[in-house]
Structure formats: C-alpha cells, structure tokens
Amino acid sequence: MVYESLIAFINSPWFYLIIIWDAVWRGIALWEAGRNKHLTWFVFLFIVSSIGILPIVYLIIHRKKKSKRR
C-alpha cells in the first residue's frame, strides 16, 4: 500500500514541480554562496535538501542592500 502511494506520487506532476523548484532555488543560493566565499553555507546548501526553504533563507539573510541612486 505504501509502495503504491509512493509510485503514484512519483508519477504526479507535483513531484516534478517540487524537484524543479528546489533545483532553481538551490542553484541560485549556491551561486551566491560561492561568489560571497561562504564555504560553510555552500557545503550545507549542497548537502541538505529542504525543498527550497534553506536556499531562500540564505538568500534573504545575505542579500545585498541596494543603494539609492539620485
């Protein structure tokens, strides 16, 4: 019964949307962590899979403030 439910979930479009969502956010966060030389964050983001939550948290914490132009 559990096996059949798992197969049904893997064959659903939601499964693929979650994978794409996570890959996009993880790629952006890894890029930023690498550029900012944050090795600990880079390794942690690379290893831990959190469906995009951890990469979004990283990007919010380490976003650069935009300067006001006149």
C-alpha distance (Angstrom), angle and dihedral (degrees) to the residues before:
residue distance angle dihedral
M1 . . .
V2 3.81 . .
Y3 3.78 90.2 .
E4 3.81 91.5 54.0
S5 3.81 91.4 49.5
L6 3.79 90.9 50.2
I7 3.80 91.9 50.2
A8 3.81 90.3 48.9
F9 3.81 91.0 51.9
I10 3.80 93.2 47.8
N11 3.80 90.0 51.4
S12 3.82 93.2 49.9
P13 3.82 123.6 96.3
W14 3.84 89.7 -122.9
F15 3.80 90.3 68.7
Y16 3.79 92.2 56.2
L17 3.80 92.8 43.8
I18 3.81 90.3 54.0
I19 3.81 91.2 49.6
I20 3.81 92.0 49.9
W21 3.84 92.0 44.6
D22 3.81 91.4 52.0
A23 3.81 94.2 44.5
V24 3.81 93.5 51.8
W25 3.82 95.4 48.3
R26 3.80 92.7 41.4
G27 3.81 91.5 50.7
I28 3.80 92.6 50.5
A29 3.81 92.7 46.7
L30 3.81 93.4 46.0
W31 3.80 90.0 50.0
E32 3.81 91.7 51.6
A33 3.82 93.5 44.0
G34 3.79 90.2 51.3
R35 3.80 93.3 47.9
N36 3.81 91.4 48.2
K37 3.84 91.8 46.9
H38 3.82 92.6 -122.3
L39 3.81 97.4 153.2
T40 3.82 95.5 172.2
W41 3.80 92.3 52.6
F42 3.81 90.9 44.3
V43 3.81 93.3 54.3
F44 3.81 92.9 42.5
L45 3.82 92.7 49.4
F46 3.80 90.7 46.5
I47 3.81 94.2 52.1
V48 3.81 104.5 35.4
S49 3.78 118.8 70.9
S50 3.80 111.1 -156.1
I51 3.82 104.2 157.9
G52 3.79 90.9 -103.1
I53 3.80 97.1 -53.2
L54 3.82 98.3 108.8
P55 3.83 94.3 45.9
I56 3.81 90.5 50.7
V57 3.83 90.2 49.8
Y58 3.81 90.3 50.8
L59 3.80 92.4 49.3
I60 3.81 92.0 49.4
I61 3.81 93.5 48.2
H62 3.81 95.9 46.1
R63 3.78 102.2 35.1
K64 3.76 115.5 132.9
K65 3.76 118.8 -117.0
K66 3.80 112.3 -116.4
S67 3.76 113.4 -126.7
K68 3.78 118.7 -130.2
R69 3.78 114.3 -111.2
R70 3.79 121.7 -151.0
